[in-house]
Amino acid sequence: MKMMRYISLLLVSVLLIGCGRTDEQRSRILKVYNWADYIDEEVLAEFPEWYKE
């Protein structure tokens, strides 16, 4: 039973460390991941202009 507590404490610690915040600024780049030919190239070309509005 003690071993399960140690393992769960270790897992929670790893999760909390991995989800920590940093003071670094994130870049302002939008990345779209998508299947090939799923979104029309014309829509992708017009998107940055639409996004700024």
ModelCIF file with pLDDT and N, C-alpha, C, O atoms, coordinates in Angstrom:
data_MODEL
#
_entry.id   MODEL 
#
_entity.id                         1 
_entity.type                       polymer 
_entity.pdbx_number_of_molecules   1 
#
_entity_poly.entity_id                      1 
_entity_poly.type                           'polypeptide(L)' 
_entity_poly.nstd_linkage                   no 
_entity_poly.nstd_monomer                   no 
_entity_poly.pdbx_seq_one_letter_code       MKMMRYISLLLVSVLLIGCGRTDEQRSRILKVYNWADYIDEEVLAEFPEWYKE 
_entity_poly.pdbx_seq_one_letter_code_can   MKMMRYISLLLVSVLLIGCGRTDEQRSRILKVYNWADYIDEEVLAEFPEWYKE 
_entity_poly.pdbx_strand_id                 A 
#
loop_
_entity_poly_seq.entity_id 
_entity_poly_seq.num 
_entity_poly_seq.mon_id 
_entity_poly_seq.hetero 
1 1  MET n 
1 2  LYS n 
1 3  MET n 
1 4  MET n 
1 5  ARG n 
1 6  TYR n 
1 7  ILE n 
1 8  SER n 
1 9  LEU n 
1 10 LEU n 
1 11 LEU n 
1 12 VAL n 
1 13 SER n 
1 14 VAL n 
1 15 LEU n 
1 16 LEU n 
1 17 ILE n 
1 18 GLY n 
1 19 CYS n 
1 20 GLY n 
1 21 ARG n 
1 22 THR n 
1 23 ASP n 
1 24 GLU n 
1 25 GLN n 
1 26 ARG n 
1 27 SER n 
1 28 ARG n 
1 29 ILE n 
1 30 LEU n 
1 31 LYS n 
1 32 VAL n 
1 33 TYR n 
1 34 ASN n 
1 35 TRP n 
1 36 ALA n 
1 37 ASP n 
1 38 TYR n 
1 39 ILE n 
1 40 ASP n 
1 41 GLU n 
1 42 GLU n 
1 43 VAL n 
1 44 LEU n 
1 45 ALA n 
1 46 GLU n 
1 47 PHE n 
1 48 PRO n 
1 49 GLU n 
1 50 TRP n 
1 51 TYR n 
1 52 LYS n 
1 53 GLU n 
#
_struct_asym.id          A 
_struct_asym.entity_id   1 
#
loop_
_ma_qa_metric.id 
_ma_qa_metric.mode 
_ma_qa_metric.name 
_ma_qa_metric.software_group_id 
_ma_qa_metric.type 
1 global pLDDT . pLDDT 
2 local  pLDDT . pLDDT 
#
_ma_qa_metric_global.metric_id      1 
_ma_qa_metric_global.metric_value   80.28 
_ma_qa_metric_global.model_id       1 
_ma_qa_metric_global.ordinal_id     1 
#
loop_
_ma_qa_metric_local.label_asym_id 
_ma_qa_metric_local.label_comp_id 
_ma_qa_metric_local.label_seq_id 
_ma_qa_metric_local.metric_id 
_ma_qa_metric_local.metric_value 
_ma_qa_metric_local.model_id 
_ma_qa_metric_local.ordinal_id 
A MET 1  2 79.00 1 1  
A LYS 2  2 86.00 1 2  
A MET 3  2 90.00 1 3  
A MET 4  2 91.00 1 4  
A ARG 5  2 92.00 1 5  
A TYR 6  2 92.00 1 6  
A ILE 7  2 93.00 1 7  
A SER 8  2 94.00 1 8  
A LEU 9  2 93.00 1 9  
A LEU 10 2 93.00 1 10 
A LEU 11 2 92.00 1 11 
A VAL 12 2 90.00 1 12 
A SER 13 2 88.00 1 13 
A VAL 14 2 85.00 1 14 
A LEU 15 2 84.00 1 15 
A LEU 16 2 84.00 1 16 
A ILE 17 2 83.00 1 17 
A GLY 18 2 74.00 1 18 
A CYS 19 2 73.00 1 19 
A GLY 20 2 67.00 1 20 
A ARG 21 2 66.00 1 21 
A THR 22 2 64.00 1 22 
A ASP 23 2 62.00 1 23 
A GLU 24 2 63.00 1 24 
A GLN 25 2 68.00 1 25 
A ARG 26 2 65.00 1 26 
A SER 27 2 68.00 1 27 
A ARG 28 2 71.00 1 28 
A ILE 29 2 72.00 1 29 
A LEU 30 2 73.00 1 30 
A LYS 31 2 77.00 1 31 
A VAL 32 2 76.00 1 32 
A TYR 33 2 82.00 1 33 
A ASN 34 2 80.00 1 34 
A TRP 35 2 83.00 1 35 
A ALA 36 2 75.00 1 36 
A ASP 37 2 78.00 1 37 
A TYR 38 2 85.00 1 38 
A ILE 39 2 83.00 1 39 
A ASP 40 2 84.00 1 40 
A GLU 41 2 83.00 1 41 
A GLU 42 2 87.00 1 42 
A VAL 43 2 84.00 1 43 
A LEU 44 2 81.00 1 44 
A ALA 45 2 85.00 1 45 
A GLU 46 2 87.00 1 46 
A PHE 47 2 82.00 1 47 
A PRO 48 2 81.00 1 48 
A GLU 49 2 83.00 1 49 
A TRP 50 2 83.00 1 50 
A TYR 51 2 77.00 1 51 
A LYS 52 2 77.00 1 52 
A GLU 53 2 67.00 1 53 
#
loop_
_atom_site.group_PDB 
_atom_site.id 
_atom_site.type_symbol 
_atom_site.label_atom_id 
_atom_site.label_alt_id 
_atom_site.label_comp_id 
_atom_site.label_asym_id 
_atom_site.label_entity_id 
_atom_site.label_seq_id 
_atom_site.pdbx_PDB_ins_code 
_atom_site.Cartn_x 
_atom_site.Cartn_y 
_atom_site.Cartn_z 
_atom_site.occupancy 
_atom_site.B_iso_or_equiv 
_atom_site.pdbx_formal_charge 
_atom_site.auth_seq_id 
_atom_site.auth_comp_id 
_atom_site.auth_asym_id 
_atom_site.auth_atom_id 
_atom_site.pdbx_PDB_model_num 
ATOM 1   N N  . MET A 1 1  ? 0.816   -1.197 0.000   1.00 79.00 ? 1  MET A N  1 
ATOM 2   C CA . MET A 1 1  ? 0.000   0.000  0.000   1.00 79.00 ? 1  MET A CA 1 
ATOM 3   C C  . MET A 1 1  ? 0.861   1.263  0.000   1.00 79.00 ? 1  MET A C  1 
ATOM 4   O O  . MET A 1 1  ? 0.515   2.250  -0.650  1.00 79.00 ? 1  MET A O  1 
ATOM 5   N N  . LYS A 1 2  ? 1.977   1.237  0.723   1.00 86.00 ? 2  LYS A N  1 
ATOM 6   C CA . LYS A 1 2  ? 2.859   2.398  0.740   1.00 86.00 ? 2  LYS A CA 1 
ATOM 7   C C  . LYS A 1 2  ? 3.454   2.641  -0.641  1.00 86.00 ? 2  LYS A C  1 
ATOM 8   O O  . LYS A 1 2  ? 3.650   3.783  -1.057  1.00 86.00 ? 2  LYS A O  1 
ATOM 9   N N  . MET A 1 3  ? 3.737   1.549  -1.341  1.00 90.00 ? 3  MET A N  1 
ATOM 10  C CA . MET A 1 3  ? 4.322   1.678  -2.677  1.00 90.00 ? 3  MET A CA 1 
ATOM 11  C C  . MET A 1 3  ? 3.359   2.408  -3.617  1.00 90.00 ? 3  MET A C  1 
ATOM 12  O O  . MET A 1 3  ? 3.795   3.224  -4.429  1.00 90.00 ? 3  MET A O  1 
ATOM 13  N N  . MET A 1 4  ? 2.058   2.125  -3.519  1.00 91.00 ? 4  MET A N  1 
ATOM 14  C CA . MET A 1 4  ? 1.065   2.804  -4.360  1.00 91.00 ? 4  MET A CA 1 
ATOM 15  C C  . MET A 1 4  ? 1.014   4.293  -4.042  1.00 91.00 ? 4  MET A C  1 
ATOM 16  O O  . MET A 1 4  ? 0.841   5.106  -4.950  1.00 91.00 ? 4  MET A O  1 
ATOM 17  N N  . ARG A 1 5  ? 1.159   4.659  -2.798  1.00 92.00 ? 5  ARG A N  1 
ATOM 18  C CA . ARG A 1 5  ? 1.174   6.074  -2.421  1.00 92.00 ? 5  ARG A CA 1 
ATOM 19  C C  . ARG A 1 5  ? 2.379   6.775  -3.016  1.00 92.00 ? 5  ARG A C  1 
ATOM 20  O O  . ARG A 1 5  ? 2.259   7.888  -3.529  1.00 92.00 ? 5  ARG A O  1 
ATOM 21  N N  . TYR A 1 6  ? 3.541   6.135  -2.953  1.00 92.00 ? 6  TYR A N  1 
ATOM 22  C CA . TYR A 1 6  ? 4.747   6.730  -3.508  1.00 92.00 ? 6  TYR A CA 1 
ATOM 23  C C  . TYR A 1 6  ? 4.633   6.889  -5.026  1.00 92.00 ? 6  TYR A C  1 
ATOM 24  O O  . TYR A 1 6  ? 5.034   7.907  -5.588  1.00 92.00 ? 6  TYR A O  1 
ATOM 25  N N  . ILE A 1 7  ? 4.086   5.879  -5.667  1.00 93.00 ? 7  ILE A N  1 
ATOM 26  C CA . ILE A 1 7  ? 3.929   5.946  -7.125  1.00 93.00 ? 7  ILE A CA 1 
ATOM 27  C C  . ILE A 1 7  ? 2.939   7.047  -7.501  1.00 93.00 ? 7  ILE A C  1 
ATOM 28  O O  . ILE A 1 7  ? 3.205   7.821  -8.420  1.00 93.00 ? 7  ILE A O  1 
ATOM 29  N N  . SER A 1 8  ? 1.813   7.131  -6.815  1.00 94.00 ? 8  SER A N  1 
ATOM 30  C CA . SER A 1 8  ? 0.830   8.166  -7.134  1.00 94.00 ? 8  SER A CA 1 
ATOM 31  C C  . SER A 1 8  ? 1.386   9.559  -6.835  1.00 94.00 ? 8  SER A C  1 
ATOM 32  O O  . SER A 1 8  ? 1.132   10.499 -7.587  1.00 94.00 ? 8  SER A O  1 
ATOM 33  N N  . LEU A 1 9  ? 2.142   9.700  -5.747  1.00 93.00 ? 9  LEU A N  1 
ATOM 34  C CA . LEU A 1 9  ? 2.773   10.981 -5.433  1.00 93.00 ? 9  LEU A CA 1 
ATOM 35  C C  . LEU A 1 9  ? 3.782   11.365 -6.509  1.00 93.00 ? 9  LEU A C  1 
ATOM 36  O O  . LEU A 1 9  ? 3.869   12.530 -6.898  1.00 93.00 ? 9  LEU A O  1 
ATOM 37  N N  . LEU A 1 10 ? 4.530   10.403 -6.978  1.00 93.00 ? 10 LEU A N  1 
ATOM 38  C CA . LEU A 1 10 ? 5.496   10.648 -8.044  1.00 93.00 ? 10 LEU A CA 1 
ATOM 39  C C  . LEU A 1 10 ? 4.799   11.076 -9.332  1.00 93.00 ? 10 LEU A C  1 
ATOM 40  O O  . LEU A 1 10 ? 5.240   12.019 -9.989  1.00 93.00 ? 10 LEU A O  1 
ATOM 41  N N  . LEU A 1 11 ? 3.723   10.397 -9.697  1.00 92.00 ? 11 LEU A N  1 
ATOM 42  C CA . LEU A 1 11 ? 2.986   10.745 -10.911 1.00 92.00 ? 11 LEU A CA 1 
ATOM 43  C C  . LEU A 1 11 ? 2.379   12.141 -10.833 1.00 92.00 ? 11 LEU A C  1 
ATOM 44  O O  . LEU A 1 11 ? 2.438   12.905 -11.797 1.00 92.00 ? 11 LEU A O  1 
ATOM 45  N N  . VAL A 1 12 ? 1.801   12.467 -9.691  1.00 90.00 ? 12 VAL A N  1 
ATOM 46  C CA . VAL A 1 12 ? 1.226   13.808 -9.515  1.00 90.00 ? 12 VAL A CA 1 
ATOM 47  C C  . VAL A 1 12 ? 2.317   14.868 -9.592  1.00 90.00 ? 12 VAL A C  1 
ATOM 48  O O  . VAL A 1 12 ? 2.116   15.925 -10.190 1.00 90.00 ? 12 VAL A O  1 
ATOM 49  N N  . SER A 1 13 ? 3.456   14.594 -8.999  1.00 88.00 ? 13 SER A N  1 
ATOM 50  C CA . SER A 1 13 ? 4.572   15.549 -9.042  1.00 88.00 ? 13 SER A CA 1 
ATOM 51  C C  . SER A 1 13 ? 5.047   15.773 -10.469 1.00 88.00 ? 13 SER A C  1 
ATOM 52  O O  . SER A 1 13 ? 5.289   16.910 -10.874 1.00 88.00 ? 13 SER A O  1 
ATOM 53  N N  . VAL A 1 14 ? 5.180   14.700 -11.229 1.00 85.00 ? 14 VAL A N  1 
ATOM 54  C CA . VAL A 1 14 ? 5.624   14.818 -12.621 1.00 85.00 ? 14 VAL A CA 1 
ATOM 55  C C  . VAL A 1 14 ? 4.609   15.610 -13.434 1.00 85.00 ? 14 VAL A C  1 
ATOM 56  O O  . VAL A 1 14 ? 4.990   16.443 -14.256 1.00 85.00 ? 14 VAL A O  1 
ATOM 57  N N  . LEU A 1 15 ? 3.328   15.360 -13.216 1.00 84.00 ? 15 LEU A N  1 
ATOM 58  C CA . LEU A 1 15 ? 2.296   16.105 -13.945 1.00 84.00 ? 15 LEU A CA 1 
ATOM 59  C C  . LEU A 1 15 ? 2.317   17.584 -13.606 1.00 84.00 ? 15 LEU A C  1 
ATOM 60  O O  . LEU A 1 15 ? 2.176   18.425 -14.494 1.00 84.00 ? 15 LEU A O  1 
ATOM 61  N N  . LEU A 1 16 ? 2.491   17.911 -12.347 1.00 84.00 ? 16 LEU A N  1 
ATOM 62  C CA . LEU A 1 16 ? 2.519   19.318 -11.947 1.00 84.00 ? 16 LEU A CA 1 
ATOM 63  C C  . LEU A 1 16 ? 3.752   20.033 -12.482 1.00 84.00 ? 16 LEU A C  1 
ATOM 64  O O  . LEU A 1 16 ? 3.674   21.197 -12.875 1.00 84.00 ? 16 LEU A O  1 
ATOM 65  N N  . ILE A 1 17 ? 4.863   19.362 -12.499 1.00 83.00 ? 17 ILE A N  1 
ATOM 66  C CA . ILE A 1 17 ? 6.083   19.970 -13.033 1.00 83.00 ? 17 ILE A CA 1 
ATOM 67  C C  . ILE A 1 17 ? 5.948   20.180 -14.539 1.00 83.00 ? 17 ILE A C  1 
ATOM 68  O O  . ILE A 1 17 ? 6.376   21.207 -15.065 1.00 83.00 ? 17 ILE A O  1 
ATOM 69  N N  . GLY A 1 18 ? 5.361   19.218 -15.223 1.00 74.00 ? 18 GLY A N  1 
ATOM 70  C CA . GLY A 1 18 ? 5.200   19.308 -16.672 1.00 74.00 ? 18 GLY A CA 1 
ATOM 71  C C  . GLY A 1 18 ? 4.219   20.373 -17.101 1.00 74.00 ? 18 GLY A C  1 
ATOM 72  O O  . GLY A 1 18 ? 4.313   20.880 -18.219 1.00 74.00 ? 18 GLY A O  1 
ATOM 73  N N  . CYS A 1 19 ? 3.282   20.725 -16.246 1.00 73.00 ? 19 CYS A N  1 
ATOM 74  C CA . CYS A 1 19 ? 2.253   21.715 -16.585 1.00 73.00 ? 19 CYS A CA 1 
ATOM 75  C C  . CYS A 1 19 ? 2.587   23.098 -16.049 1.00 73.00 ? 19 CYS A C  1 
ATOM 76  O O  . CYS A 1 19 ? 1.736   23.987 -16.067 1.00 73.00 ? 19 CYS A O  1 
ATOM 77  N N  . GLY A 1 20 ? 3.780   23.288 -15.583 1.00 67.00 ? 20 GLY A N  1 
ATOM 78  C CA . GLY A 1 20 ? 4.157   24.572 -15.000 1.00 67.00 ? 20 GLY A CA 1 
ATOM 79  C C  . GLY A 1 20 ? 4.199   25.686 -16.025 1.00 67.00 ? 20 GLY A C  1 
ATOM 80  O O  . GLY A 1 20 ? 4.406   25.453 -17.216 1.00 67.00 ? 20 GLY A O  1 
ATOM 81  N N  . ARG A 1 21 ? 3.999   26.903 -15.541 1.00 66.00 ? 21 ARG A N  1 
ATOM 82  C CA . ARG A 1 21 ? 4.043   28.079 -16.413 1.00 66.00 ? 21 ARG A CA 1 
ATOM 83  C C  . ARG A 1 21 ? 5.450   28.637 -16.461 1.00 66.00 ? 21 ARG A C  1 
ATOM 84  O O  . ARG A 1 21 ? 6.225   28.508 -15.514 1.00 66.00 ? 21 ARG A O  1 
ATOM 85  N N  . THR A 1 22 ? 5.753   29.245 -17.560 1.00 64.00 ? 22 THR A N  1 
ATOM 86  C CA . THR A 1 22 ? 7.016   29.953 -17.689 1.00 64.00 ? 22 THR A CA 1 
ATOM 87  C C  . THR A 1 22 ? 6.702   31.414 -17.954 1.00 64.00 ? 22 THR A C  1 
ATOM 88  O O  . THR A 1 22 ? 5.578   31.752 -18.325 1.00 64.00 ? 22 THR A O  1 
ATOM 89  N N  . ASP A 1 23 ? 7.676   32.274 -17.768 1.00 62.00 ? 23 ASP A N  1 
ATOM 90  C CA . ASP A 1 23 ? 7.475   33.695 -18.016 1.00 62.00 ? 23 ASP A CA 1 
ATOM 91  C C  . ASP A 1 23 ? 7.816   34.080 -19.455 1.00 62.00 ? 23 ASP A C  1 
ATOM 92  O O  . ASP A 1 23 ? 7.776   35.256 -19.817 1.00 62.00 ? 23 ASP A O  1 
ATOM 93  N N  . GLU A 1 24 ? 8.148   33.092 -20.257 1.00 63.00 ? 24 GLU A N  1 
ATOM 94  C CA . GLU A 1 24 ? 8.477   33.375 -21.654 1.00 63.00 ? 24 GLU A CA 1 
ATOM 95  C C  . GLU A 1 24 ? 7.210   33.751 -22.412 1.00 63.00 ? 24 GLU A C  1 
ATOM 96  O O  . GLU A 1 24 ? 6.134   33.205 -22.169 1.00 63.00 ? 24 GLU A O  1 
ATOM 97  N N  . GLN A 1 25 ? 7.362   34.691 -23.329 1.00 68.00 ? 25 GLN A N  1 
ATOM 98  C CA . GLN A 1 25 ? 6.232   35.077 -24.156 1.00 68.00 ? 25 GLN A CA 1 
ATOM 99  C C  . GLN A 1 25 ? 6.037   34.050 -25.263 1.00 68.00 ? 25 GLN A C  1 
ATOM 100 O O  . GLN A 1 25 ? 7.000   33.558 -25.851 1.00 68.00 ? 25 GLN A O  1 
ATOM 101 N N  . ARG A 1 26 ? 4.795   33.741 -25.532 1.00 65.00 ? 26 ARG A N  1 
ATOM 102 C CA . ARG A 1 26 ? 4.495   32.830 -26.626 1.00 65.00 ? 26 ARG A CA 1 
ATOM 103 C C  . ARG A 1 26 ? 4.557   33.597 -27.938 1.00 65.00 ? 26 ARG A C  1 
ATOM 104 O O  . ARG A 1 26 ? 4.289   34.798 -27.978 1.00 65.00 ? 26 ARG A O  1 
ATOM 105 N N  . SER A 1 27 ? 4.905   32.913 -28.989 1.00 68.00 ? 27 SER A N  1 
ATOM 106 C CA . SER A 1 27 ? 4.936   33.570 -30.295 1.00 68.00 ? 27 SER A CA 1 
ATOM 107 C C  . SER A 1 27 ? 3.509   33.766 -30.796 1.00 68.00 ? 27 SER A C  1 
ATOM 108 O O  . SER A 1 27 ? 2.591   33.054 -30.388 1.00 68.00 ? 27 SER A O  1 
ATOM 109 N N  . ARG A 1 28 ? 3.341   34.712 -31.658 1.00 71.00 ? 28 ARG A N  1 
ATOM 110 C CA . ARG A 1 28 ? 2.016   35.053 -32.169 1.00 71.00 ? 28 ARG A CA 1 
ATOM 111 C C  . ARG A 1 28 ? 1.783   34.389 -33.521 1.00 71.00 ? 28 ARG A C  1 
ATOM 112 O O  . ARG A 1 28 ? 1.259   35.019 -34.440 1.00 71.00 ? 28 ARG A O  1 
ATOM 113 N N  . ILE A 1 29 ? 2.160   33.147 -33.647 1.00 72.00 ? 29 ILE A N  1 
ATOM 114 C CA . ILE A 1 29 ? 2.006   32.413 -34.899 1.00 72.00 ? 29 ILE A CA 1 
ATOM 115 C C  . ILE A 1 29 ? 0.905   31.377 -34.729 1.00 72.00 ? 29 ILE A C  1 
ATOM 116 O O  . ILE A 1 29 ? 0.933   30.578 -33.794 1.00 72.00 ? 29 ILE A O  1 
ATOM 117 N N  . LEU A 1 30 ? -0.052  31.394 -35.627 1.00 73.00 ? 30 LEU A N  1 
ATOM 118 C CA . LEU A 1 30 ? -1.114  30.411 -35.615 1.00 73.00 ? 30 LEU A CA 1 
ATOM 119 C C  . LEU A 1 30 ? -0.687  29.233 -36.485 1.00 73.00 ? 30 LEU A C  1 
ATOM 120 O O  . LEU A 1 30 ? -0.341  29.415 -37.652 1.00 73.00 ? 30 LEU A O  1 
ATOM 121 N N  . LYS A 1 31 ? -0.709  28.049 -35.930 1.00 77.00 ? 31 LYS A N  1 
ATOM 122 C CA . LYS A 1 31 ? -0.346  26.846 -36.672 1.00 77.00 ? 31 LYS A CA 1 
ATOM 123 C C  . LYS A 1 31 ? -1.602  26.015 -36.882 1.00 77.00 ? 31 LYS A C  1 
ATOM 124 O O  . LYS A 1 31 ? -2.324  25.715 -35.931 1.00 77.00 ? 31 LYS A O  1 
ATOM 125 N N  . VAL A 1 32 ? -1.853  25.651 -38.116 1.00 76.00 ? 32 VAL A N  1 
ATOM 126 C CA . VAL A 1 32 ? -3.014  24.842 -38.451 1.00 76.00 ? 32 VAL A CA 1 
ATOM 127 C C  . VAL A 1 32 ? -2.520  23.487 -38.924 1.00 76.00 ? 32 VAL A C  1 
ATOM 128 O O  . VAL A 1 32 ? -1.829  23.384 -39.938 1.00 76.00 ? 32 VAL A O  1 
ATOM 129 N N  . TYR A 1 33 ? -2.876  22.457 -38.186 1.00 82.00 ? 33 TYR A N  1 
ATOM 130 C CA . TYR A 1 33 ? -2.518  21.098 -38.569 1.00 82.00 ? 33 TYR A CA 1 
ATOM 131 C C  . TYR A 1 33 ? -3.753  20.455 -39.184 1.00 82.00 ? 33 TYR A C  1 
ATOM 132 O O  . TYR A 1 33 ? -4.857  20.560 -38.649 1.00 82.00 ? 33 TYR A O  1 
ATOM 133 N N  . ASN A 1 34 ? -3.554  19.794 -40.304 1.00 80.00 ? 34 ASN A N  1 
ATOM 134 C CA . ASN A 1 34 ? -4.695  19.416 -41.095 1.00 80.00 ? 34 ASN A CA 1 
ATOM 135 C C  . ASN A 1 34 ? -4.292  18.342 -42.104 1.00 80.00 ? 34 ASN A C  1 
ATOM 136 O O  . ASN A 1 34 ? -3.114  18.212 -42.438 1.00 80.00 ? 34 ASN A O  1 
ATOM 137 N N  . TRP A 1 35 ? -5.259  17.581 -42.582 1.00 83.00 ? 35 TRP A N  1 
ATOM 138 C CA . TRP A 1 35 ? -4.996  16.610 -43.639 1.00 83.00 ? 35 TRP A CA 1 
ATOM 139 C C  . TRP A 1 35 ? -4.716  17.361 -44.937 1.00 83.00 ? 35 TRP A C  1 
ATOM 140 O O  . TRP A 1 35 ? -5.238  18.454 -45.153 1.00 83.00 ? 35 TRP A O  1 
ATOM 141 N N  . ALA A 1 36 ? -3.908  16.783 -45.783 1.00 75.00 ? 36 ALA A N  1 
ATOM 142 C CA . ALA A 1 36 ? -3.586  17.409 -47.074 1.00 75.00 ? 36 ALA A CA 1 
ATOM 143 C C  . ALA A 1 36 ? -4.863  17.563 -47.904 1.00 75.00 ? 36 ALA A C  1 
ATOM 144 O O  . ALA A 1 36 ? -5.705  16.665 -47.936 1.00 75.00 ? 36 ALA A O  1 
ATOM 145 N N  . ASP A 1 37 ? -4.992  18.687 -48.559 1.00 78.00 ? 37 ASP A N  1 
ATOM 146 C CA . ASP A 1 37 ? -6.120  19.005 -49.446 1.00 78.00 ? 37 ASP A CA 1 
ATOM 147 C C  . ASP A 1 37 ? -7.468  19.053 -48.734 1.00 78.00 ? 37 ASP A C  1 
ATOM 148 O O  . ASP A 1 37 ? -8.504  18.936 -49.388 1.00 78.00 ? 37 ASP A O  1 
ATOM 149 N N  . TYR A 1 38 ? -7.484  19.220 -47.431 1.00 85.00 ? 38 TYR A N  1 
ATOM 150 C CA . TYR A 1 38 ? -8.752  19.286 -46.711 1.00 85.00 ? 38 TYR A CA 1 
ATOM 151 C C  . TYR A 1 38 ? -9.290  20.717 -46.679 1.00 85.00 ? 38 TYR A C  1 
ATOM 152 O O  . TYR A 1 38 ? -10.497 20.932 -46.783 1.00 85.00 ? 38 TYR A O  1 
ATOM 153 N N  . ILE A 1 39 ? -8.393  21.693 -46.534 1.00 83.00 ? 39 ILE A N  1 
ATOM 154 C CA . ILE A 1 39 ? -8.779  23.098 -46.584 1.00 83.00 ? 39 ILE A CA 1 
ATOM 155 C C  . ILE A 1 39 ? -8.239  23.683 -47.883 1.00 83.00 ? 39 ILE A C  1 
ATOM 156 O O  . ILE A 1 39 ? -7.087  23.453 -48.251 1.00 83.00 ? 39 ILE A O  1 
ATOM 157 N N  . ASP A 1 40 ? -9.071  24.430 -48.560 1.00 84.00 ? 40 ASP A N  1 
ATOM 158 C CA . ASP A 1 40 ? -8.683  25.042 -49.823 1.00 84.00 ? 40 ASP A CA 1 
ATOM 159 C C  . ASP A 1 40 ? -7.522  26.019 -49.597 1.00 84.00 ? 40 ASP A C  1 
ATOM 160 O O  . ASP A 1 40 ? -7.524  26.776 -48.627 1.00 84.00 ? 40 ASP A O  1 
ATOM 161 N N  . GLU A 1 41 ? -6.542  25.999 -50.489 1.00 83.00 ? 41 GLU A N  1 
ATOM 162 C CA . GLU A 1 41 ? -5.369  26.877 -50.383 1.00 83.00 ? 41 GLU A CA 1 
ATOM 163 C C  . GLU A 1 41 ? -5.771  28.349 -50.381 1.00 83.00 ? 41 GLU A C  1 
ATOM 164 O O  . GLU A 1 41 ? -5.114  29.172 -49.743 1.00 83.00 ? 41 GLU A O  1 
ATOM 165 N N  . GLU A 1 42 ? -6.832  28.678 -51.082 1.00 87.00 ? 42 GLU A N  1 
ATOM 166 C CA . GLU A 1 42 ? -7.301  30.065 -51.145 1.00 87.00 ? 42 GLU A CA 1 
ATOM 167 C C  . GLU A 1 42 ? -7.783  30.535 -49.766 1.00 87.00 ? 42 GLU A C  1 
ATOM 168 O O  . GLU A 1 42 ? -7.546  31.679 -49.378 1.00 87.00 ? 42 GLU A O  1 
ATOM 169 N N  . VAL A 1 43 ? -8.445  29.663 -49.047 1.00 84.00 ? 43 VAL A N  1 
ATOM 170 C CA . VAL A 1 43 ? -8.913  30.002 -47.702 1.00 84.00 ? 43 VAL A CA 1 
ATOM 171 C C  . VAL A 1 43 ? -7.723  30.232 -46.781 1.00 84.00 ? 43 VAL A C  1 
ATOM 172 O O  . VAL A 1 43 ? -7.730  31.166 -45.979 1.00 84.00 ? 43 VAL A O  1 
ATOM 173 N N  . LEU A 1 44 ? -6.710  29.394 -46.888 1.00 81.00 ? 44 LEU A N  1 
ATOM 174 C CA . LEU A 1 44 ? -5.521  29.558 -46.059 1.00 81.00 ? 44 LEU A CA 1 
ATOM 175 C C  . LEU A 1 44 ? -4.795  30.860 -46.371 1.00 81.00 ? 44 LEU A C  1 
ATOM 176 O O  . LEU A 1 44 ? -4.251  31.495 -45.468 1.00 81.00 ? 44 LEU A O  1 
ATOM 177 N N  . ALA A 1 45 ? -4.780  31.266 -47.639 1.00 85.00 ? 45 ALA A N  1 
ATOM 178 C CA . ALA A 1 45 ? -4.111  32.506 -48.023 1.00 85.00 ? 45 ALA A CA 1 
ATOM 179 C C  . ALA A 1 45 ? -4.866  33.728 -47.486 1.00 85.00 ? 45 ALA A C  1 
ATOM 180 O O  . ALA A 1 45 ? -4.240  34.727 -47.130 1.00 85.00 ? 45 ALA A O  1 
ATOM 181 N N  . GLU A 1 46 ? -6.183  33.663 -47.425 1.00 87.00 ? 46 GLU A N  1 
ATOM 182 C CA . GLU A 1 46 ? -6.993  34.791 -46.963 1.00 87.00 ? 46 GLU A CA 1 
ATOM 183 C C  . GLU A 1 46 ? -7.119  34.841 -45.441 1.00 87.00 ? 46 GLU A C  1 
ATOM 184 O O  . GLU A 1 46 ? -7.507  35.872 -44.893 1.00 87.00 ? 46 GLU A O  1 
ATOM 185 N N  . PHE A 1 47 ? -6.805  33.769 -44.767 1.00 82.00 ? 47 PHE A N  1 
ATOM 186 C CA . PHE A 1 47 ? -7.036  33.696 -43.328 1.00 82.00 ? 47 PHE A CA 1 
ATOM 187 C C  . PHE A 1 47 ? -6.271  34.734 -42.516 1.00 82.00 ? 47 PHE A C  1 
ATOM 188 O O  . PHE A 1 47 ? -6.882  35.332 -41.630 1.00 82.00 ? 47 PHE A O  1 
ATOM 189 N N  . PRO A 1 48 ? -4.967  35.003 -42.747 1.00 81.00 ? 48 PRO A N  1 
ATOM 190 C CA . PRO A 1 48 ? -4.272  36.003 -41.927 1.00 81.00 ? 48 PRO A CA 1 
ATOM 191 C C  . PRO A 1 48 ? -4.925  37.389 -41.964 1.00 81.00 ? 48 PRO A C  1 
ATOM 192 O O  . PRO A 1 48 ? -4.976  38.087 -40.952 1.00 81.00 ? 48 PRO A O  1 
ATOM 193 N N  . GLU A 1 49 ? -5.416  37.771 -43.127 1.00 83.00 ? 49 GLU A N  1 
ATOM 194 C CA . GLU A 1 49 ? -6.071  39.073 -43.248 1.00 83.00 ? 49 GLU A CA 1 
ATOM 195 C C  . GLU A 1 49 ? -7.388  39.079 -42.461 1.00 83.00 ? 49 GLU A C  1 
ATOM 196 O O  . GLU A 1 49 ? -7.696  40.052 -41.772 1.00 83.00 ? 49 GLU A O  1 
ATOM 197 N N  . TRP A 1 50 ? -8.145  38.015 -42.563 1.00 83.00 ? 50 TRP A N  1 
ATOM 198 C CA . TRP A 1 50 ? -9.405  37.901 -41.829 1.00 83.00 ? 50 TRP A CA 1 
ATOM 199 C C  . TRP A 1 50 ? -9.144  37.867 -40.323 1.00 83.00 ? 50 TRP A C  1 
ATOM 200 O O  . TRP A 1 50 ? -9.900  38.455 -39.549 1.00 83.00 ? 50 TRP A O  1 
ATOM 201 N N  . TYR A 1 51 ? -8.092  37.191 -39.914 1.00 77.00 ? 51 TYR A N  1 
ATOM 202 C CA . TYR A 1 51 ? -7.793  37.015 -38.491 1.00 77.00 ? 51 TYR A CA 1 
ATOM 203 C C  . TYR A 1 51 ? -7.440  38.355 -37.821 1.00 77.00 ? 51 TYR A C  1 
ATOM 204 O O  . TYR A 1 51 ? -7.744  38.556 -36.645 1.00 77.00 ? 51 TYR A O  1 
ATOM 205 N N  . LYS A 1 52 ? -6.801  39.269 -38.568 1.00 77.00 ? 52 LYS A N  1 
ATOM 206 C CA . LYS A 1 52 ? -6.426  40.565 -38.018 1.00 77.00 ? 52 LYS A CA 1 
ATOM 207 C C  . LYS A 1 52 ? -7.627  41.455 -37.764 1.00 77.00 ? 52 LYS A C  1 
ATOM 208 O O  . LYS A 1 52 ? -7.550  42.369 -36.942 1.00 77.00 ? 52 LYS A O  1 
ATOM 209 N N  . GLU A 1 53 ? -8.743  41.209 -38.453 1.00 67.00 ? 53 GLU A N  1 
ATOM 210 C CA . GLU A 1 53 ? -9.955  42.042 -38.290 1.00 67.00 ? 53 GLU A CA 1 
ATOM 211 C C  . GLU A 1 53 ? -10.595 41.804 -37.002 1.00 67.00 ? 53 GLU A C  1 
ATOM 212 O O  . GLU A 1 53 ? -11.620 42.415 -36.700 1.00 67.00 ? 53 GLU A O  1 
#
